[in-house]
Amino acid sequence: MPGVIVALCAGLPARIALPIAPGVSTAIIVVAAIAADAVGMGWNLWPVAIITIVCAAGCWWMRRIVSRVVDAGAIASRVRRRQASSSTRTTPRRGWWLAGGLLGVFLTGWHMIAQIGRPDNFAQSFDNMFHLNAVRWILDHSNGSSLTMSMTSGDGPTSFYPLAWHDVISLALKTANSADVAAGTNAMVLVISSVVWVLGCFYLIRMLGRATVPGVVAVGVLVCAFPTFPYLSTSYGVLYPNTLGMTLLPAMVALTYQIFLDPRAPKLRSTIPVALLAGFGMVLAHPNTAALYCVFAFPLIITWLVHTLRADRPRWQLVGACILTAATAVIIAVIWKFLRPADAAGIWPPIVGWRRALWQAVTLTPMVERTTVLPLAVIVAIGAVVTIITRRHLWLLAAHVIMAFLWIAVASFPFGPLRTFLVGIWYNDPYRLAASLPLTALPLAAIGANSIGAWLLRFGGVIASKQHSRSAGV
């Protein structure tokens, strides 16, 4: 609800406000927890309500002020007219999108419930002892500040620890007047995997355009078809904060795509403040999610730069685009160098040879013993071929190649500076990169599914036309 309110006040339509809302809400909740501790206020809904009002008012005010200076709507209209002759967009009716989304929610939730078992079960893994106790600590002390979480330091000085996962659960439990930490955790797992993940994926896929009815329905199955996400990250570790950040990532990528590459994007003044909030919430969920975002952002920004340089733009816009791209490259370099744990924390060794790692990347079976998702890998391959032939969304293919390379590095490269530089931000842990591979594979699978759907519809139309001709001849 906080994110929806802020996004709507920023002027975003409901179809965008809903999938981007979880990231915005995460940022608001974490900041509210820090502010509540700073002013001596207990942890409850009131700090969240106050920060929500402040953010909503700020977005509304910025929307009004900037609209008097920059008419982004006119810019978008010119770009839309320029590209109208070179590309077409076919969109199924909203009912089909709703049906595909509900199918994805149902199937993902069904699998996740089967994995959890009972509502009061809890994961029998090492990290879960910390996560459950952190929620209990917040409830007992009424303090969810990421700056003063003394449970992580014992008798030593407190240090920063991202508590987005634990703040949301504790706030939900307080709101429901419940103290069942295990049930609250399972509810959070179910919601982010079957609702937040599916909403973000469908938002991203809708932004890519050229959807078909069979493709939209197929995506409802594809979102739950990868064995490594969201199932692996909620069973191994458990990697709850990582899972939260990764479920927020598709919506953030979709919004970034709208800002830079989509001629049908909402007005710029509406997207920028919300994008900053959503990105902040994604990073607060788990900092290494920023590295995953960079895997998408760098080829996307390069694509935008190429399009800008090829277009008939004023010189100052071309210079600005080059400066922005260079600044993005510097930011990514800073994130890769400094937003990482100490090298001593990367204790996980390589697990397979490079040939086996390459095969697992191609077949989408990292950390999976059986190649049970080979049809899914074929659909992803079809999507990759389609992007090459049509030369649309090549940045997605580049992102997937980068992610596959990172998996090969963590799974097969020997211990050393190169491996640590590439994947040390993920603690050199193969499980974390295995869970991340579907993030880039799913959009390609959606492109492949939509292409197959278009072929089927075209083939069905040809058959129907022949049958009609024969009937007319008779």
Summary of the structure (lengths in Angstrom):
residues: 474
radius of gyration: 23.0
end to end distance: 61.8
largest distance: 91.1
contacts: 1615
relative contact order: 0.11
helix: 74%
strand: 0%
